[in-house]
Amino acid sequence: MIQRFQGDWGRGMHHDGGDWHWIPMLVVMVALAVLLVWFVSTVVRRGSGASPSFSAAPPPHQHPGPHRSAEDILAERLAHGDIEVDDYHRRLEALHKTRPNPS
């Protein structure tokens, strides 16, 4: 009676005689490995503060934080190469002329 319920399990997974069952498993394992490498590299890149390689320009309209002064922003733009030195001095002078006296 017990032998009747066992069926073809005695021959293992290769009951049809073919040995190709490992091919889909190999494809899935390679795809998972590629996905894992991509995910880890994305997380590491974002964690280190590096910008993605496809980003050529800084994001537009970044609002300055409350602790950054106009001079700091202007100096940062000069350092990034957004403005020239003479333009920096002209804008810095304009900032000092238009700023009200703190008295």
Stockholm file with secondary structure:
# STOCKHOLM 1.0

chainA/1-103         MIQRFQGDWGRGMHHDGGDWHWIPMLVVMVALAVLLVWFVSTVVRRGSGASPSFSAAPPPHQHPGPHRSAEDILAERLAHGDIEVDDYHRRLEALHKTRPNPS
#=GR chainA/1-103 SS CHHHHHTTGGGCSCTTSCCCTHHHHHHHHHHHHHHHHHHHHHHHHHHHTCCCTTCCSCCSCCCCCTTCCHHHHHHHHHHHTSSCHHHHHHHHHHHHHHSCCCC
#=GC SS_cons         CHHHHHTTGGGCSCTTSCCCTHHHHHHHHHHHHHHHHHHHHHHHHHHHTCCCTTCCSCCSCCCCCTTCCHHHHHHHHHHHTSSCHHHHHHHHHHHHHHSCCCC
//
